[in-house]
Amino acid sequence: MIGFHIKKRLNTSSGETQFQFDFEIQKESFTAIYGESGAGKTSLLRMISGLMKPDDGTITYNGKVWFDQKKNIDLPTGQRKVGFVFQDYALFPNMTVLGNLKFALSKSADPVIIDSVIDITDLGELKSKMPDTLSGGQQQRVALARAIVQQPELLLLDEPLSALDTVMQQKLQDYLIKVHKEFKLTTIFVTHDITQIIKMADQVMILESGKVVKAGKPTVIFGQSLSGKFKLSGRVLDIYAEGVINIASILIGKDVIKVVISGTDPLSIGDEVVVASKAFNPIVQKVGE
Amino acid sequence: MIDWQPIILTLQLALVTTVILFFLSIPMAYKLAFTQSSLKPIFEALVSMPLVLPPTVLGFYLLLTFSPNSTIGYWLNNNFGINLAFSFEGLVVGSLIYSLPFMVQPLQAGFSKISVKLIEAAQTMGRTNWEILIRVILPNIKPSIITAVVLSFAHTIGEFGVVLMIGGNIPGETKVASIAIYDEVEAMNYGAANTYSVILFALSFLILVFIYSINKGSVKSINS
């Protein structure tokens, strides 16, 4: 059990905001933090990892106190057992891929973990490459691998997939789910992409101006009460009339599918949607909070 | 044939000064780059003073300080038997101050350009500030380090006013190349003055070509 009860006054683009987070997450859960920019998502991760100091409150991890303002406890970042994957990856440009992984290994750890992480993230062929010669998706995989080598108990991901194209996002989501399970991690990731949350997270917290306004299962939170037999998340590319029916082109993964929608569906181009089917008729429903 | 001693002495002075200055400037530049203190402009101004101050002013005050009649000069002489006025050691101290901005400024610029995320990433890995400095920060500001070292070396070669004030013109001790040129001109030996000048000219030119060719290729490797 990881408990956060923290307060922080922060300057955001919309002026000074009082952030207040009170929540607990279970071990080995996959939690998504969702919210618009300026909602405090990144600041929250930074406070959990110890890179930013809350003004007040406590952070506890399995009964161990990481931060307690009243008792003046503030465990340094390096002792919190967190792995942090930064939005822009923050790979060390002077080290090879392998060098980056080795740097992340703690002195007391068994180096064998490096091999197994390289295996799982398919980095074998990139081991001796320098980070600036890699593609965005490859750099992202290295950043993820490097965080895993730290053998964190808590994995923090700051918009890990936002800089990648859709195909690459799908692949990395699979890697993320794989390492989360394989290494029994507790994962918290920040995103503003609902499809990622539905695919990966067990629970989601919605932040609005520094507070958790909703929390729960992604399918419940995003209003999907459908008990679908199959369910796919995607994005509306186009809506057009053909004869008497309306058709929506929807991008799911790298595939574009066409689905008949009713004229009354409040869909517009760019909406994130779920395509689900109870038996034979696919139903398309807008994804909303 | 000219006397090579002033050239050798100049290179010795530049080498000793650059090495000492490098180790002094790393912590100073690091502090200046990362401090949030409101006193930062004052420290930056102090470091940069030798850029705008006439070298003779600097030399004059150093001479007064080094003199056995001053408190510091007396204390050094009495306790350690060191006399900085008109000695090679004095020139080194003078050069350290004179070339300080040439070492600190490029290093500070390099430190400021390093992405904070790199440092934070290393912190989450439990690395100490020292390890982060040696293994992450310094290797990623190599062009700044080379620029700082080479500029300080070159600038020390070219100093004249400070050396003349605190070192005088003692062969093998304080008579560096720039002083030797002045000396030869005064003695109407234009040939020898010309030889020293050509050597200094060529040396300075090569050093600058070196810096510019280094920085051309490595600018993109600095992570912003």
Chai-1 contact restraints between the chains, C-beta under 6 A:
chainA,res_idxA,chainB,res_idxB,connection_type,confidence,min_distance_angstrom,max_distance_angstrom,comment,restraint_id
A,S49,B,T124,contact,1.0,0.0,6.0,A-B,restraint_1
A,L51,B,E120,contact,1.0,0.0,6.0,A-B,restraint_2
A,T77,B,Q123,contact,1.0,0.0,6.0,A-B,restraint_3
A,T77,B,T124,contact,1.0,0.0,6.0,A-B,restraint_4
A,G78,B,G126,contact,1.0,0.0,6.0,A-B,restraint_5
A,V82,B,T124,contact,1.0,0.0,6.0,A-B,restraint_6
A,F84,B,T124,contact,1.0,0.0,6.0,A-B,restraint_7
A,F86,B,K117,contact,1.0,0.0,6.0,A-B,restraint_8
A,A90,B,K117,contact,1.0,0.0,6.0,A-B,restraint_9
A,A90,B,L118,contact,1.0,0.0,6.0,A-B,restraint_10
A,A90,B,A121,contact,1.0,0.0,6.0,A-B,restraint_11
A,F92,B,V136,contact,1.0,0.0,6.0,A-B,restraint_12
A,P93,B,N140,contact,1.0,0.0,6.0,A-B,restraint_13
A,P93,B,N223,contact,1.0,0.0,6.0,A-B,restraint_14
A,N94,B,P139,contact,1.0,0.0,6.0,A-B,restraint_15
A,N94,B,N140,contact,1.0,0.0,6.0,A-B,restraint_16
A,A104,B,M125,contact,1.0,0.0,6.0,A-B,restraint_17
A,S106,B,G126,contact,1.0,0.0,6.0,A-B,restraint_18
A,Q150,B,M125,contact,1.0,0.0,6.0,A-B,restraint_19
